[in-house]
Amino acid sequence: MELGKESGTRIAIVTGGNTGIGIITARELAHKNAHVFVASRSRDH
């Protein structure tokens, strides 16, 4: 996953972020210094 090089704050909202591709995406974005908000139907993870 490549984030742009432009300056500024990156904010991401990841739905279905407690399992599968959602959690992988959320972790990768956070690792790349984005502010990540995770939406899911349960509080797991």
BELNOR-V234826 format. One record per pair of residues at least 12 apart in sequence whose C-alpha atoms are under 10 Angstrom apart, sorted by the first residue. I is the first residue (numbers start at 1). J is the second residue. D is the distance in whole Angstrom. If there is no record, write none. Layout:
i:I j:J d:D
i:I j:J d:D
This chain:
i:1 j:25 d:9
i:1 j:28 d:8
i:1 j:29 d:8
i:1 j:32 d:9
i:2 j:28 d:10
i:2 j:29 d:9
i:2 j:32 d:9
i:3 j:29 d:8
i:3 j:32 d:8
i:3 j:33 d:10
i:3 j:34 d:9
i:9 j:33 d:9
i:9 j:34 d:7
i:9 j:35 d:8
i:10 j:29 d:9
i:10 j:30 d:10
i:10 j:32 d:9
i:10 j:33 d:8
i:10 j:34 d:5
i:10 j:35 d:6
i:10 j:36 d:8
i:11 j:29 d:9
i:11 j:30 d:10
i:11 j:33 d:9
i:11 j:34 d:6
i:11 j:35 d:5
i:11 j:36 d:6
i:11 j:37 d:8
i:12 j:25 d:10
i:12 j:26 d:8
i:12 j:29 d:8
i:12 j:30 d:9
i:12 j:34 d:7
i:12 j:35 d:6
i:12 j:36 d:5
i:12 j:37 d:6
i:12 j:38 d:8
i:13 j:26 d:8
i:13 j:35 d:9
i:13 j:36 d:6
i:13 j:37 d:5
i:13 j:38 d:6
i:13 j:39 d:7
i:14 j:26 d:6
i:14 j:29 d:10
i:14 j:36 d:7
i:14 j:37 d:6
i:14 j:38 d:5
i:14 j:39 d:6
i:14 j:40 d:9
i:15 j:37 d:9
i:15 j:38 d:6
i:15 j:39 d:5
i:15 j:40 d:6
i:15 j:41 d:9
i:16 j:38 d:7
i:16 j:39 d:6
i:16 j:40 d:5
i:16 j:41 d:7
i:16 j:42 d:9
i:17 j:37 d:9
i:17 j:38 d:5
i:17 j:39 d:6
i:17 j:40 d:6
i:17 j:41 d:9
i:17 j:42 d:10
i:17 j:44 d:10
i:17 j:45 d:9
i:18 j:38 d:8
i:18 j:39 d:8
i:18 j:40 d:6
i:18 j:41 d:8
i:18 j:42 d:8
i:18 j:43 d:8
i:18 j:44 d:6
i:18 j:45 d:6
i:19 j:40 d:9
i:19 j:44 d:9
i:19 j:45 d:8
i:22 j:38 d:9
i:22 j:39 d:9
i:22 j:40 d:9
i:23 j:38 d:8
i:23 j:45 d:9
i:26 j:38 d:7
